[in-house]
Amino acid sequence: MRAQVEQLLEAALTTLGYAFTVLTAGRLLRHVREQLGLAMHKNTLRHLLDALGFVYRRPKHDLTALQDSEAKAEAKTLFDDLKKSPSWRN
């Protein structure tokens, strides 16, 4: 059982026919029950994940790859200039 779950966790989910790329504890439990035929309580699954060294948390989404790097650099320059104190205060 442990080896089957570990193999599943290391596999790309799209190769298993799933449209999602993030595996939640609920999705994993459903897959283990339906595809592997293993009856497992959610707490048992959580202990198994812990024993295998996997962390189950809500993913943090990062949109860095979708950002325009030039526009981001220009905006940073503009914001840095706006943060400076006005010349009349010096």
C-alpha distances in whole Angstrom, upper triangle without the diagonal:
4,6,5,6,9,10,11,12,15,16,19,19,22,20,18,21,21,25,24,23,21,18,18,16,17,17,13,13,15,13,9,11,14,12,9,10,8,10,10,13,14,15,11,11,14,13,10,12,15,13,12,16,16,19,19,22,25,26,29,31,33,36,38,37,39,42,45,46,50,50,48,50,53,52,51,54,56,54,55,59,59,57,60,63,66,69,71,69,70
4,5,5,6,9,10,11,12,14,18,18,22,20,18,22,21,25,23,21,20,17,17,15,17,17,13,13,16,14,11,14,16,15,11,13,11,13,11,14,14,14,11,10,12,11,7,9,12,10,8,12,13,16,17,20,23,24,27,29,31,34,36,35,37,40,43,44,47,48,45,47,51,49,48,52,54,52,52,56,56,54,57,60,63,66,68,66,67
4,6,5,6,9,10,11,12,16,17,20,18,17,20,21,24,23,21,20,17,19,17,19,18,14,15,17,15,12,15,17,14,11,14,12,15,14,17,17,18,15,13,15,14,10,11,14,12,10,13,13,17,18,22,24,24,28,29,31,34,35,34,37,39,42,43,46,47,45,47,50,49,48,51,53,52,52,56,56,55,57,60,64,66,69,67,67
4,5,5,6,9,10,11,14,14,17,16,14,17,17,21,20,19,18,15,17,15,17,15,12,12,14,11,9,12,13,11,8,11,10,13,13,16,16,17,14,12,15,15,11,12,15,14,12,15,14,17,18,21,23,23,27,28,30,33,34,33,35,38,42,42,46,46,44,46,50,49,48,51,53,51,52,56,56,55,58,60,63,66,69,67,67
4,5,5,6,9,10,13,13,16,15,13,17,16,19,18,16,15,12,13,12,14,12,9,10,12,10,7,11,13,11,9,12,10,12,11,14,13,14,12,9,12,12,9,9,12,12,9,12,11,14,14,18,20,20,24,25,27,30,32,31,33,36,39,40,43,44,42,44,47,46,45,48,50,48,49,53,53,51,54,57,60,63,66,64,64
4,5,5,6,9,12,13,16,16,14,18,17,20,18,16,15,13,14,13,16,15,11,13,15,13,11,15,16,14,12,15,14,16,15,17,16,16,14,11,13,13,9,8,11,10,7,10,9,13,14,17,20,19,23,24,26,29,30,29,32,34,38,38,42,42,40,42,45,44,43,47,48,47,47,51,51,50,53,56,59,61,64,62,62
4,5,5,6,10,11,14,13,12,15,16,19,18,16,16,13,16,15,17,15,12,14,16,13,11,15,16,13,11,15,14,17,17,19,18,20,17,14,16,16,13,12,15,14,11,13,12,15,16,19,21,21,24,25,26,29,30,29,31,34,37,37,41,42,40,42,45,44,44,47,49,47,48,52,52,51,54,57,60,62,65,63,64
4,5,5,8,8,12,11,9,12,12,15,14,13,13,10,13,13,14,12,9,11,12,9,9,13,13,11,10,13,13,16,15,17,16,18,16,13,15,16,13,12,15,15,12,14,12,15,14,17,19,18,22,23,24,27,28,27,29,32,35,36,40,40,38,41,44,43,42,46,47,46,47,50,50,49,52,55,58,61,64,62,62
4,6,8,8,12,12,11,14,13,15,14,11,10,8,11,11,13,11,8,12,13,11,11,15,15,14,13,16,15,17,16,17,16,17,16,12,13,14,12,9,12,13,10,11,9,11,11,14,16,15,19,20,22,24,26,25,27,30,33,34,37,38,36,38,41,40,39,43,44,43,43,47,47,46,49,52,55,58,60,59,59
4,7,9,12,11,11,15,14,16,15,12,12,11,14,14,17,15,12,15,17,14,14,18,18,16,15,19,18,21,19,21,19,21,19,16,16,17,14,12,15,15,11,12,10,13,14,16,18,17,19,20,21,24,25,24,26,29,32,32,36,37,35,37,40,39,38,42,44,42,43,46,47,46,49,52,55,57,60,58,59
4,6,9,7,8,11,11,14,13,10,12,11,14,15,17,14,12,15,16,13,14,17,17,14,14,18,18,21,20,22,21,22,21,17,18,20,17,15,18,18,15,16,14,16,16,18,19,18,20,21,22,24,25,23,26,29,32,32,36,37,35,37,40,39,39,42,44,43,44,47,48,47,50,53,56,58,61,60,60
4,6,6,7,9,9,11,10,8,10,10,14,16,17,14,13,17,17,14,15,19,18,15,16,20,20,23,22,24,22,24,23,19,20,22,20,17,20,21,17,18,15,17,17,18,18,16,19,18,19,21,22,20,22,26,28,29,33,34,32,34,37,37,37,40,41,40,42,45,45,45,48,51,53,56,59,58,58
4,5,5,7,6,8,7,6,8,8,12,14,14,11,11,14,14,11,13,16,15,13,15,18,19,21,20,22,20,23,22,18,19,22,19,17,20,21,18,19,16,17,16,17,17,15,18,18,19,21,23,21,22,26,29,30,34,34,33,35,38,37,37,40,42,41,42,45,45,45,48,51,54,57,59,58,59
4,5,5,5,6,7,7,10,11,14,17,17,14,14,17,16,13,16,19,17,15,17,20,22,24,24,25,23,26,25,22,23,25,23,21,24,25,22,22,19,20,19,20,19,18,20,19,20,21,23,21,21,25,28,29,33,33,32,35,37,37,37,40,41,41,42,45,45,45,48,52,54,57,59,58,59
4,5,7,9,11,10,13,13,17,19,19,15,15,18,17,14,16,19,17,14,16,19,21,23,24,26,24,27,26,22,24,26,23,21,24,25,22,23,20,22,21,23,22,21,23,22,23,24,26,23,25,28,31,32,35,36,35,38,40,40,40,43,45,44,45,48,49,49,52,55,57,60,63,62,62
4,6,9,10,11,13,12,15,16,16,13,12,15,14,10,13,15,13,10,12,16,17,20,20,23,21,24,23,20,22,24,21,19,23,24,21,22,19,21,20,22,22,20,23,23,24,26,27,26,27,30,33,35,38,38,37,40,42,42,42,45,46,45,47,50,50,50,53,56,59,61,64,63,64
4,7,9,11,13,13,16,18,17,13,14,16,14,11,15,16,14,12,15,17,19,22,22,24,23,26,25,22,24,26,24,22,26,27,24,25,22,23,21,23,22,21,24,23,24,25,27,25,26,29,32,34,37,37,36,39,42,41,41,45,46,45,47,50,50,50,53,56,58,61,64,63,63
4,6,8,10,10,12,15,14,10,12,14,13,10,14,16,14,12,15,18,19,21,21,22,21,24,24,20,21,24,22,20,24,25,23,23,20,21,19,20,19,17,20,19,21,22,25,23,23,27,30,32,35,35,34,37,39,38,39,42,43,42,44,47,47,47,50,53,55,58,61,59,60
4,7,9,11,13,16,16,12,14,17,15,14,17,19,17,16,19,21,23,24,24,25,23,26,26,22,23,27,25,22,26,27,25,25,22,21,19,20,18,16,19,17,19,19,22,20,20,24,27,29,32,32,31,34,36,35,36,39,40,39,41,44,44,44,47,50,52,55,58,57,58
4,6,8,10,13,13,10,12,15,14,13,16,18,17,17,19,21,22,23,22,23,21,23,24,20,21,24,22,20,23,25,22,22,18,18,16,16,14,13,15,14,16,17,20,19,19,22,26,27,31,30,29,32,34,33,34,37,38,37,39,42,41,41,44,47,50,53,55,54,55
4,6,10,13,14,11,12,16,15,14,17,19,19,18,19,22,22,24,23,23,21,23,23,19,19,22,21,18,20,22,20,19,16,16,14,14,13,11,13,12,14,15,18,17,18,21,24,26,29,29,28,30,33,32,32,35,36,35,37,40,40,40,43,46,48,51,54,53,53
4,6,10,11,9,10,13,14,13,16,18,18,18,19,22,21,22,20,21,18,20,20,17,16,19,18,15,18,20,18,17,13,12,10,10,9,8,11,11,14,16,18,18,19,22,25,27,30,30,28,31,33,32,32,35,36,35,36,40,39,39,42,45,47,50,53,51,52
4,7,8,6,6,10,11,10,12,15,15,15,16,18,18,18,17,17,14,16,17,13,13,16,15,12,15,17,15,15,12,11,9,10,10,10,13,14,17,19,22,21,23,26,29,30,34,33,31,34,37,35,35,39,40,38,39,43,42,42,45,48,50,53,56,54,55
4,5,5,6,9,10,11,12,14,15,16,17,18,17,17,15,15,12,14,15,11,11,15,14,12,14,17,16,15,12,11,7,8,8,9,13,15,18,20,23,23,24,27,31,32,35,35,33,35,38,36,36,39,40,38,40,43,42,41,45,47,50,53,55,54,55
4,6,5,6,9,10,10,12,14,15,15,17,15,14,12,11,8,10,11,8,8,11,11,9,12,15,14,14,11,10,7,9,10,12,16,18,21,24,26,27,28,31,34,35,39,38,36,39,41,39,39,42,43,41,42,46,45,44,47,50,53,56,58,56,57
4,5,5,6,9,10,11,12,14,15,15,14,13,12,11,8,11,12,10,10,14,14,13,15,18,17,18,15,14,11,12,12,14,18,19,23,25,28,28,29,32,36,37,40,40,37,40,43,41,40,44,45,43,44,48,47,46,49,52,54,58,60,58,59
4,5,5,6,9,10,10,11,13,14,14,14,13,13,11,14,15,11,13,16,15,13,17,19,18,18,15,15,12,13,13,14,18,19,22,24,27,27,27,30,34,35,39,38,36,39,42,40,40,44,44,42,44,48,47,46,49,52,55,58,60,58,59
4,5,5,6,9,10,10,11,12,11,12,11,12,10,12,12,9,10,13,12,10,14,16,14,15,12,13,11,13,14,15,19,20,23,26,28,28,29,32,35,36,40,40,38,40,43,41,41,45,46,44,45,49,48,47,51,53,56,59,61,60,61
4,5,5,6,9,10,10,11,9,9,7,8,7,10,10,7,10,12,11,11,14,16,15,17,14,15,13,15,16,18,22,23,26,29,31,31,32,35,39,40,44,43,41,44,46,44,44,48,49,47,48,52,51,50,53,56,58,62,64,62,63
4,5,5,6,8,10,10,10,10,9,11,10,14,13,11,13,16,15,15,18,20,19,20,18,18,15,17,18,19,23,24,27,29,32,32,32,35,39,40,44,43,41,45,47,45,45,49,49,48,49,53,52,51,54,57,60,63,65,63,64
4,5,5,5,7,9,9,11,11,13,12,15,15,12,14,17,15,14,18,19,17,19,17,18,16,18,19,19,23,24,27,29,31,30,31,35,38,39,43,43,41,44,46,45,45,49,49,48,49,53,52,51,55,57,60,63,65,64,65
4,6,6,5,6,6,8,8,10,11,14,12,9,13,14,12,13,16,17,16,18,16,17,16,19,20,21,25,26,29,31,33,33,34,37,41,42,45,45,43,46,49,47,47,51,52,50,51,55,54,53,56,59,62,65,67,66,66
4,6,6,5,5,6,7,10,11,14,13,11,14,16,15,15,19,19,19,21,19,20,18,21,22,24,27,28,31,34,36,36,37,40,43,45,48,48,46,49,51,50,50,53,54,52,54,57,57,56,59,62,64,67,70,68,69
4,6,5,8,9,11,13,14,18,16,14,18,20,18,18,22,22,21,24,21,23,21,23,23,24,28,29,32,33,36,35,36,39,43,44,48,47,46,49,51,50,50,53,54,53,54,58,57,56,60,62,65,68,70,69,70
4,6,8,11,13,15,16,19,17,15,18,20,18,18,22,22,20,23,20,22,21,23,24,24,28,28,31,33,35,34,35,38,42,43,47,47,45,48,50,49,49,53,54,52,54,57,57,56,59,62,65,68,70,69,70
4,5,9,11,14,15,18,15,13,17,18,15,16,20,19,18,21,19,21,20,23,25,25,29,30,32,35,37,36,37,40,43,45,48,48,47,49,52,51,50,54,55,54,55,58,58,57,60,63,66,69,71,70,71
4,7,9,13,15,17,15,14,18,19,16,18,21,21,20,23,22,23,22,25,26,27,31,32,35,37,39,39,40,43,46,48,51,51,49,52,55,53,53,57,58,56,58,61,60,60,63,66,68,71,74,72,73
4,6,10,12,14,12,11,15,15,13,15,18,18,17,21,19,21,20,23,25,26,30,31,34,37,39,38,40,43,46,47,51,51,49,52,54,53,52,56,57,55,57,60,59,58,62,64,67,70,72,71,71
4,7,10,12,10,10,14,15,13,16,18,18,19,21,20,21,20,23,25,26,30,32,35,38,40,40,41,44,47,49,52,52,50,52,55,53,53,57,57,55,57,60,60,58,62,64,67,70,72,70,71
4,6,8,6,7,10,11,10,12,15,15,16,18,17,18,17,20,22,24,28,30,33,36,38,38,39,42,46,47,50,50,48,50,53,51,50,54,55,53,54,58,57,55,59,61,64,67,69,67,68
4,5,5,6,9,10,11,13,14,15,17,19,17,18,16,18,20,23,27,29,32,35,37,38,39,42,45,46,50,49,47,50,52,50,49,53,54,51,53,56,55,54,57,59,62,66,67,65,66
4,5,5,6,9,10,10,12,14,15,17,15,15,12,15,17,19,23,25,29,32,34,35,36,38,42,43,46,46,43,46,49,46,46,49,50,48,49,52,52,50,53,56,59,62,64,61,63
4,5,5,6,9,10,11,12,14,15,14,14,13,15,17,20,24,26,30,33,35,36,37,40,43,44,47,47,44,47,49,47,46,50,51,48,49,53,52,50,53,55,58,62,63,61,62
4,5,5,6,9,10,10,12,14,14,14,14,17,19,22,25,28,31,34,36,37,38,41,44,45,49,48,46,48,51,49,48,51,53,50,51,55,54,52,55,58,61,64,66,63,64
4,5,5,6,9,10,10,12,11,12,11,14,17,19,22,25,28,31,33,33,35,37,41,42,45,45,42,45,48,46,45,49,50,47,48,52,51,50,53,55,58,62,64,61,62
4,5,5,6,9,10,11,9,9,8,11,14,17,20,23,26,29,31,32,33,36,39,40,43,43,40,43,45,43,42,46,47,45,46,49,49,47,50,52,55,58,60,58,59
4,5,5,6,9,10,10,11,11,14,17,20,23,26,28,32,34,34,36,38,42,42,46,46,43,45,48,46,45,48,49,47,48,51,51,49,52,54,57,60,62,60,61
4,5,5,6,9,9,11,11,15,18,20,23,26,28,31,33,33,35,38,41,41,45,45,43,45,48,46,45,48,50,47,48,52,52,50,53,55,58,61,64,61,62
4,5,5,6,5,7,8,12,15,16,19,22,24,28,29,30,32,34,38,38,41,41,39,41,44,42,41,45,46,44,44,48,48,46,49,52,55,58,60,58,58
4,5,5,6,7,9,12,16,17,20,23,25,29,30,31,33,35,38,38,42,42,39,41,44,42,41,44,46,43,44,48,47,45,48,51,54,57,59,57,57
4,5,8,10,12,16,19,20,23,26,28,32,33,33,36,38,41,41,44,45,42,43,47,45,44,47,49,46,47,50,50,48,51,54,57,60,62,60,60
4,6,9,11,15,18,19,22,24,26,29,30,30,33,35,38,38,42,42,40,41,45,43,42,45,47,45,45,49,49,47,50,53,56,59,61,59,59
4,7,10,13,16,17,19,22,23,27,28,28,31,33,36,36,39,40,37,38,42,40,39,42,44,42,42,46,46,44,46,49,53,55,58,55,55
4,7,10,13,13,16,19,20,24,25,25,28,30,33,33,37,37,34,36,39,38,37,40,42,40,40,44,44,42,45,48,51,54,56,54,54
4,6,10,11,13,16,18,22,23,24,26,28,32,32,35,35,32,34,37,36,34,38,39,37,37,41,41,39,42,45,48,51,53,51,51
4,7,9,12,15,18,21,23,24,26,28,31,32,35,35,32,34,37,35,34,38,39,37,38,41,41,39,42,45,48,51,53,51,52
4,6,9,12,15,19,21,22,23,25,29,29,33,32,29,32,34,32,31,35,36,33,34,38,37,36,39,41,44,48,50,48,48
4,7,9,13,16,18,20,21,23,26,27,31,30,27,30,32,30,29,33,34,31,32,36,35,34,37,40,42,46,48,46,47
4,6,9,13,15,16,17,19,23,24,27,26,24,27,29,27,26,30,31,29,30,34,33,32,35,38,41,44,46,45,45
4,6,10,12,14,15,16,20,21,24,23,20,23,26,23,23,27,27,25,27,30,29,28,32,34,37,40,43,41,42
4,7,9,11,12,13,17,18,21,20,18,21,23,21,21,25,26,24,26,29,28,28,31,34,36,39,42,41,41
4,6,8,9,10,14,14,18,17,15,18,20,19,18,22,23,21,23,26,26,26,29,32,34,37,40,39,39
4,5,5,7,10,12,15,14,12,15,18,16,17,20,21,20,22,25,25,25,28,31,33,36,39,38,39
4,5,5,9,9,12,12,10,13,15,15,14,18,19,18,20,23,23,23,26,30,32,34,37,36,37
4,6,8,9,13,13,12,14,17,17,17,20,22,21,23,26,26,27,29,33,35,37,40,39,40
4,7,9,12,12,11,14,16,16,17,20,21,21,23,25,25,26,29,32,34,37,39,39,40
4,6,9,8,7,10,12,12,13,16,17,17,19,21,22,23,25,29,30,33,36,35,36
4,6,5,6,9,10,11,12,14,15,16,18,20,21,22,25,28,29,32,35,35,35
4,6,5,6,9,10,10,12,14,15,16,18,20,21,23,27,28,30,33,33,33
4,5,5,6,9,10,11,12,14,15,17,18,20,22,25,26,28,31,32,32
4,5,5,6,9,10,10,12,14,15,16,18,20,24,25,27,30,30,31
4,5,5,6,9,10,10,12,14,15,16,19,22,24,26,29,29,29
4,5,5,6,9,10,10,12,14,15,17,21,22,24,27,27,27
4,5,5,6,9,10,11,12,14,16,19,20,22,25,25,26
4,5,5,6,8,10,10,12,14,18,19,21,24,24,25
4,5,5,6,9,10,10,13,16,18,20,23,23,23
4,6,5,6,9,10,11,15,16,18,21,21,21
4,5,5,6,9,10,13,14,16,19,20,20
4,5,5,6,9,12,13,16,19,19,19
4,5,5,7,10,12,15,18,17,17
4,5,5,9,10,12,15,15,15
4,5,8,9,12,14,14,15
4,6,9,12,14,13,14
4,6,9,12,10,11
4,6,8,7,8
4,5,6,7
4,5,6
4,6
4
